[in-house]
Amino acid sequence: MRNTFIKTLTEIGKKDTNVMLLTGDLGFNALEPFRDALPRQYVNVGVAEQNMVGVAAGLALSGKRVFCYSIIPFATFRCCEHIRDDLAYHNLPVTMVGVGSGYAYGILGSTHHSLEDVAVLRSFPNMTVLCPGDPLEVEALTHGIMKQHGPCYLRLGKAGEPNIHKKPLENCAIGKAITLHTGKDVTIVATGSMLQTAAEARELLETEHISAGLVSMHTLKPFDEEIVQRVVQETALIATVEEHSAIGGLSSAVAQVLSQMSGHAPHLTIATPDSFATDTGSQKFFREKVGLTAEKIAASIRHYLPAHA
């Protein structure tokens, strides 16, 4: 995902000299294409993420379109007040690009896990929150960012996520989810790097003659309420899948929509637990532990369906 982001931003930056890329001394073996092609539009501010946001705000007030790059804990939690007061409050066109969603930096422990970031940034006024599911969504949404004003959070995986879509997304728009498949028994709504796993879970269910749909909810703010309202009238179950806490993420956004409706399908939440990790392991290890593998997602849906048939 990050390679696609850098490639896309480099192409944009060559045409628009107001585009700036800032990094907090991270992104080696990833940011070089932009740095080498556009050295006057690239700044390494050093290990000073809060200051990076302040610099970005100043550049934005001077007419620049700024992208700040770091791993998610440093780009979000460490800079939280600065994002709120410098960017969101002033509605500045600065995008915080966070790499390593969920358990991507699993072996480094809870300090490097990113399971609450969406919840925090979704709560800020003026903030757009994007969680692309594959490289093609990254490309489309990066172009989409350039068409809007205001602060944005772009949440990227780092596990070499493959393309789930079969061709470039010409009609991918911020705030509009993408339906990949429709299903009568269940519709899986996935966000971010869980799209691949959700797609695999859907295939497992289909082999068991369970009609399963799949929606990529790449934008968590502004949220596509219309697709949720439609899905819960057309399917027997809606299952949300996210590598993030159920508190404040995709599940919460869907539940908020459903709370204003009646006579709709039940909602199954598949997310990370409300606790810090006490183990050390890879992203694969943690996904297995908390039930975020294709097999366990399919099993959760399979076990839930009979009780609500």
C-alpha positions in Angstrom: 0.0 0.0 0.0 2.7 2.5 0.9 4.6 2.0 -2.3 1.4 2.7 -4.3 0.8 5.8 -2.2 4.3 7.1 -2.8 4.1 6.3 -6.6 0.8 8.1 -6.8 1.8 11.1 -4.8 5.0 11.4 -6.8 3.0 11.6 -10.0 0.7 14.2 -8.5 3.6 16.2 -7.1 5.3 16.4 -10.5 2.2 18.2 -11.8 1.5 20.3 -8.7 4.5 22.0 -7.1 2.4 22.9 -4.0 2.4 19.2 -2.9 4.7 18.7 0.0 5.8 15.4 1.7 7.1 15.6 5.3 8.4 12.6 7.2 9.4 12.1 10.8 12.7 10.4 9.9 10.8 7.2 8.7 9.9 5.6 5.4 13.3 4.5 4.3 13.1 2.2 1.3 9.7 3.7 0.6 9.9 7.5 0.2 13.0 7.7 -1.9 11.1 7.9 -5.3 9.4 11.1 -4.1 12.5 12.5 -2.5 14.7 11.9 -5.5 12.2 13.2 -8.0 11.0 16.2 -6.0 13.7 17.2 -3.5 12.4 20.7 -3.1 9.0 19.3 -2.1 10.3 16.9 0.5 11.3 17.6 4.1 12.6 15.2 6.7 11.9 17.0 10.0 13.6 14.4 12.1 12.2 12.5 15.1 9.9 15.4 16.0 6.4 14.4 14.9 4.5 17.1 16.8 6.7 19.7 15.3 6.1 18.1 11.9 2.4 18.8 12.3 3.1 22.4 13.2 5.4 22.8 10.1 2.7 21.2 8.0 0.1 23.7 9.3 2.4 26.6 8.4 3.0 25.3 4.9 -0.7 24.7 4.4 -1.4 28.3 5.5 1.1 29.3 2.8 -0.9 27.5 0.1 0.7 24.1 0.2 -1.0 20.7 0.1 0.9 18.7 2.8 1.3 15.0 3.5 2.9 13.9 6.8 4.2 10.4 6.9 5.1 8.2 9.8 4.0 4.9 11.4 0.5 5.1 12.9 1.3 5.5 16.6 3.7 8.4 15.9 1.5 10.0 13.2 -1.7 9.9 15.4 -1.4 9.4 19.1 1.9 11.3 19.6 0.5 14.2 17.6 -3.1 14.1 18.7 -3.4 17.6 20.2 -1.5 19.2 17.3 -3.7 17.4 14.8 -6.8 18.6 16.6 -5.7 22.2 17.2 -3.4 23.0 14.3 -5.1 21.1 11.5 -8.7 20.2 12.3 -9.6 23.5 14.1 -8.2 25.5 11.2 -9.6 23.1 8.6 -6.2 22.9 6.8 -5.4 20.7 3.8 -2.9 18.4 5.6 -3.1 14.6 5.3 -1.6 12.5 8.1 -0.4 9.3 6.4 -0.1 6.5 9.0 1.5 3.2 8.0 1.1 -0.1 9.9 -2.6 -0.5 10.7 -3.8 -2.8 13.4 -1.2 -5.4 14.5 1.2 -4.7 11.6 4.0 -3.9 14.0 3.0 -6.8 16.2 6.3 -7.9 17.5 7.0 -4.4 18.9 4.2 -4.7 21.3 1.2 -2.6 22.3 3.0 0.7 22.0 3.2 0.1 18.3 -0.2 -1.5 17.8 -2.8 0.8 16.1 -6.2 -0.3 17.4 -7.7 3.0 18.6 -6.5 5.5 16.0 -9.6 5.6 13.9 -11.8 6.2 17.0 -9.7 9.2 18.0 -9.5 10.9 14.7 -13.1 10.2 13.6 -14.1 12.4 16.6 -12.4 15.5 15.3 -14.5 18.0 13.4 -13.5 18.6 9.8 -11.4 15.3 9.7 -11.7 12.8 6.9 -10.7 9.3 7.7 -9.7 6.9 4.9 -8.8 3.2 5.3 -8.2 1.8 1.8 -8.5 -2.0 1.4 -6.0 -2.5 -1.4 -3.4 -0.7 -3.5 -6.0 0.3 -6.1 -8.1 2.0 -3.4 -5.0 3.7 -2.2 -4.4 5.2 -5.6 -7.9 6.3 -6.1 -8.3 7.8 -2.6 -4.9 9.7 -2.9 -6.3 11.4 -6.0 -9.5 12.0 -4.1 -7.7 13.8 -1.3 -6.4 16.3 -3.8 -10.0 17.2 -4.8 -11.1 18.2 -1.3 -10.2 20.8 1.3 -9.5 20.1 5.0 -7.5 17.6 7.1 -7.4 13.9 6.4 -6.1 10.7 7.9 -4.9 8.0 5.5 -4.5 4.7 7.2 -2.3 2.2 5.4 -1.3 -1.5 5.9 2.2 -2.7 5.4 1.8 -6.4 4.8 2.1 -6.3 1.0 -1.7 -6.3 0.6 -2.7 -7.5 -2.9 -5.3 -5.9 -5.2 -8.8 -7.2 -4.5 -10.4 -5.1 -7.2 -9.7 -6.4 -10.7 -9.1 -3.1 -12.4 -8.3 0.6 -11.5 -11.2 2.3 -9.7 -12.4 5.1 -11.9 -15.5 5.8 -9.8 -14.0 5.4 -6.3 -15.1 8.4 -4.3 -14.4 9.5 -0.7 -17.5 8.7 1.4 -18.9 6.1 -1.0 -18.3 2.4 -0.1 -17.8 -0.1 -2.8 -19.9 -3.2 -3.2 -17.8 -6.1 -4.6 -20.4 -8.8 -4.2 -24.1 -9.1 -3.1 -25.5 -11.8 -0.8 -28.8 -12.8 0.7 -27.6 -14.6 3.8 -24.9 -12.2 5.0 -23.0 -9.1 3.9 -19.5 -8.6 5.2 -18.5 -5.0 5.5 -14.7 -4.7 5.8 -12.4 -1.8 6.2 -8.7 -1.3 5.5 -6.3 -4.2 5.2 -8.9 -6.6 6.4 -10.5 -6.5 2.9 -8.4 -9.4 1.7 -9.2 -11.6 4.7 -12.9 -10.7 4.4 -12.8 -11.7 0.8 -11.3 -15.0 1.7 -13.9 -15.6 4.4 -16.6 -14.8 1.9 -15.3 -17.5 -0.5 -15.3 -20.0 2.3 -18.9 -19.3 3.1 -19.9 -19.5 -0.6 -18.4 -23.1 -0.7 -20.9 -23.9 2.1 -23.8 -22.5 0.1 -24.0 -19.4 2.2 -24.8 -16.5 0.0 -22.3 -13.8 1.1 -21.9 -10.2 0.0 -18.8 -8.1 0.4 -18.5 -4.3 0.9 -15.3 -2.3 1.1 -15.9 0.6 3.5 -12.8 2.6 2.7 -14.1 5.8 4.2 -15.0 5.9 7.9 -15.6 9.6 7.9 -17.7 10.9 6.1 -19.6 7.6 6.5 -21.7 6.0 3.8 -24.9 5.6 5.7 -27.0 4.8 2.6 -25.2 1.6 1.8 -25.7 0.3 5.4 -29.3 1.2 5.3 -29.7 -0.7 2.0 -27.7 -3.8 3.0 -29.6 -4.4 6.2 -32.8 -4.5 4.2 -31.5 -6.9 1.6 -29.5 -9.5 3.7 -30.2 -11.6 6.8 -27.0 -10.5 8.6 -24.5 -7.7 8.4 -21.0 -8.5 9.7 -18.4 -5.8 10.2 -14.7 -6.8 10.1 -11.9 -4.5 11.2 -8.4 -4.7 12.7 -9.4 -2.0 15.2 -11.3 -1.8 18.4 -15.0 -2.1 18.1 -15.2 1.1 20.1 -15.2 4.1 17.7 -14.4 2.2 14.5 -16.4 0.6 11.7 -18.6 -1.4 14.0 -19.6 1.8 16.0 -20.3 3.7 12.8 -22.6 0.9 11.5 -24.3 0.6 14.9 -25.0 4.3 15.0 -26.8 4.0 11.6 -28.8 1.0 12.8 -29.8 2.7 16.0 -31.9 5.0 13.9 -33.6 2.2 12.1 -36.1 -0.6 12.9 -36.9 -3.9 11.3 -33.4 -4.5 10.0 -30.9 -7.4 9.9 -28.8 -8.1 13.0 -25.3 -6.8 13.3 -22.3 -9.0 14.1 -19.1 -7.2 15.2 -15.8 -8.8 14.4 -13.0 -6.6 15.8 -10.1 -6.5 18.2 -10.7 -6.8 22.0 -10.9 -3.8 24.3 -7.5 -4.6 25.9 -3.8 -4.2 25.5 -1.8 -7.2 24.2 0.1 -9.2 26.8 1.8 -11.4 24.3 4.5 -10.8 21.7 4.1 -12.0 18.2 3.6 -11.2 14.5 0.5 -9.7 12.9 -0.5 -13.2 11.8 -0.2 -14.4 15.4 -2.4 -11.7 16.8 -5.0 -12.1 14.0 -5.2 -15.7 14.8 -5.6 -15.0 18.5 -8.4 -12.5 18.2 -10.4 -14.2 15.5 -9.4 -12.1 12.4 -8.4 -14.9 10.1 -10.6 -15.9 7.1 -11.4 -19.2 8.8 -12.4 -17.7 12.1 -14.4 -14.9 10.5 -16.3 -17.5 8.4 -16.9 -19.6 11.5 -18.2 -16.6 13.5 -20.7 -15.8 10.8 -21.6 -19.5 10.3 -22.3 -19.9 14.0 -24.3 -16.6 14.2 -26.6 -17.2 11.3 -28.7 -20.2 12.6 -29.5 -18.3 15.8 -31.0 -15.5 13.8 -32.5 -17.4 10.9 
